[in-house]
Amino acid sequence: MTKGRENVASEAKSEGLVFHPMDQFIVKPFFGEGPIEFYTFTNVAFWMVAAIVVVIAIMVLGTSRRAVVPSRSQSIAELAYGFVYKMVEDVTGKDAVGFFPYIMTLFMFIVTANFLGLIPTSFTTTSHFAVTAILALSVFLTVTIVGFVKNGAGFLGLFWVSSAPLPLRPILAVIELISYFVRPVSHSIRLAGNV
């Protein structure tokens, strides 16, 4: 007599043999069992710390002994540095190169966290909306604060489309304002969804 699929699955699950693909997204305490409190060190926190340690190791090892013939770690650090620097310079111009360290830090953290997520039984931290929302919110606040510091009230001109016909300008201003404030949500959903 053959067992039904449900019976085999329930027996395997009770023995710990079945792994559901969605189980990898469960946030759980890293040490022990029990409820997750505000101060609980979770698997998300562990893999974020691991990503930060890997980024620091790559950049410190890559820049500690600079040589004419670069080592592997120096090549990785220089390649990442050159790629992000060129991208920042091409997109924002020479004026915004001062924000390169901030952008480089975000880039390296996201790339490293995503690569660490490829390790079996690891945790992809950027698959959670909470992590990507904090990253997107930090970028949004930085852009907004710098916009007001550099342009003052002129920053609000970003929302006023002066090339549009006069009757449409207030409507377009509301649309531009909504689209500006929705950006952190859309960026965080896109990053979490892509992982």
Secondary structure, DSSP 8 states (H G I E B T S, - for coil): ----HHHHHHHHHHTT----GGGGG---BSSSSS---TT--BHHHHHHHHHHHHHHHHHHHHHHS--SS--HHHHHHHHHHHHHHHHHHHHH-GGGGGGHHHHHHHHHHHHHHHHHTTSTT---GGGSHHHHHHHHHHHHHHHHHHHHHHHGGGGGGGG--TTS-GGGHHHHHHHHHHHHHHHHHHHHHHHHHH-
